[in-house]
Amino acid sequence: MIEDVLLRMWEDLIGRVSGPLKFRLILQPAMALFFAFRDGLKDAREGRPAYFWSFFAEPTLRPGRLLEGWRAVGRIFVLAIVIDAIYQYVMLRWFYPGEALITAFVLAFVPYLLLRGPVSRIAKLWRRWATASRPGSGGV
């Protein structure tokens, strides 16, 4: 029974790649990446630690950082669920909430989590390099 459900779920998730509304597989992660880039630059400007790393390194910041991330990608997440519900109705003639949540998580949160920290680190390095290379700053 469980194996049948998991097999159906896997087949349904793979079917989204070639089915209608596949444009969302590019559009929604691109939107999440935009917000990750924006927030990563803000983290660098404010001298905050990398986003995902701060969950482990500074647990006291975790609730605020989670809320901040949700605010950034919450609309994209909800939009992903709505579009997936439309896809499911058109293609599967049924709504599977677990599949919609998995799809929304992969399209909205994963790109955000993967990019925000590296953008912050690169921006911090860039700022240090730019400051050090200015005339009169003791750099090159």
C-alpha positions in Angstrom: 0.0 0.0 0.0 2.7 2.5 1.0 4.8 1.4 -1.9 2.0 2.1 -4.3 1.5 5.6 -2.9 5.2 6.4 -3.1 5.4 5.0 -6.7 2.4 7.1 -7.8 3.8 10.1 -6.1 7.2 9.7 -7.8 5.6 9.2 -11.2 3.4 12.2 -10.7 6.3 14.4 -9.6 8.4 13.3 -12.6 5.4 13.9 -14.9 5.5 17.6 -14.0 8.7 18.1 -15.9 7.1 17.4 -19.3 3.5 18.3 -18.7 1.6 21.5 -19.1 2.5 24.5 -17.0 6.2 23.4 -17.1 7.2 27.1 -17.4 6.8 27.3 -13.7 9.8 25.0 -13.2 11.9 27.9 -14.5 9.8 30.9 -13.4 9.3 30.1 -9.7 13.0 29.2 -9.0 14.0 32.3 -10.8 11.8 34.4 -8.6 13.2 32.7 -5.5 16.7 33.3 -6.8 16.0 37.0 -7.2 14.9 37.3 -3.6 17.9 35.2 -2.4 20.2 37.6 -4.3 18.5 40.6 -2.9 18.6 39.3 0.7 22.1 38.0 0.4 23.3 41.4 -0.6 21.4 42.9 2.4 23.1 40.3 4.7 26.5 41.4 3.4 25.7 45.1 3.8 24.6 44.5 7.4 27.5 42.1 8.2 25.2 39.2 9.1 26.3 35.6 8.8 25.3 33.5 5.8 21.7 32.6 5.9 21.6 28.8 6.0 24.7 28.5 8.1 23.2 30.8 10.7 20.6 28.1 11.5 23.3 25.9 12.9 26.0 28.4 14.0 23.7 30.8 15.8 20.5 29.0 17.0 19.3 32.2 18.8 18.8 33.8 15.4 17.0 30.8 13.9 13.3 32.0 14.5 13.9 35.4 13.1 15.8 34.2 10.1 13.1 31.6 9.4 10.5 34.3 9.5 12.6 36.5 7.3 13.0 33.7 4.7 9.3 32.9 4.8 8.5 36.6 4.1 10.8 36.5 1.1 9.5 33.4 -0.5 6.1 32.9 1.0 4.2 34.3 -1.9 6.2 32.2 -4.3 5.5 29.1 -2.2 1.8 29.8 -2.2 1.8 30.5 -5.9 3.6 27.2 -6.5 0.9 25.4 -4.6 -1.9 27.1 -6.5 -0.2 26.4 -9.9 0.4 22.8 -8.9 -3.2 22.4 -7.8 -4.2 23.6 -11.3 -1.7 21.2 -12.9 -3.1 18.3 -10.8 -6.7 19.1 -11.7 -5.9 19.3 -15.4 -3.6 16.2 -15.6 -4.5 14.0 -12.6 -8.2 15.0 -12.0 -7.4 15.0 -8.3 -5.5 17.1 -5.8 -2.7 15.5 -3.8 -1.7 18.0 -1.1 1.6 16.2 -0.3 2.8 16.4 -3.9 1.8 20.1 -4.0 3.8 20.8 -0.9 6.9 18.9 -2.1 6.7 20.7 -5.5 6.3 24.1 -3.8 9.2 23.4 -1.4 11.5 22.4 -4.3 10.6 25.3 -6.5 10.6 28.1 -3.8 12.6 27.3 -0.8 15.5 25.1 -2.1 16.8 27.7 -4.6 16.5 30.4 -1.9 18.4 28.4 0.7 21.1 27.4 -1.8 21.8 30.9 -3.1 21.3 33.4 -0.3 24.4 32.4 1.7 26.9 32.2 -1.2 25.7 35.6 -2.5 26.3 37.1 1.0 29.8 35.6 1.2 30.7 36.8 -2.4 29.4 40.3 -1.7 31.4 40.5 1.6 34.5 39.4 -0.3 33.8 41.9 -3.0 33.3 44.8 -0.5 36.6 43.9 1.2 38.4 43.8 -2.1 36.9 47.1 -3.2 37.8 48.7 0.0 41.3 47.4 0.0 42.0 48.5 -3.6 40.9 52.1 -3.1 43.7 54.7 -3.0 44.6 55.7 0.5 43.0 52.7 2.1 46.3 50.9 2.7 45.6 48.4 -0.1 47.1 48.0 -3.6 
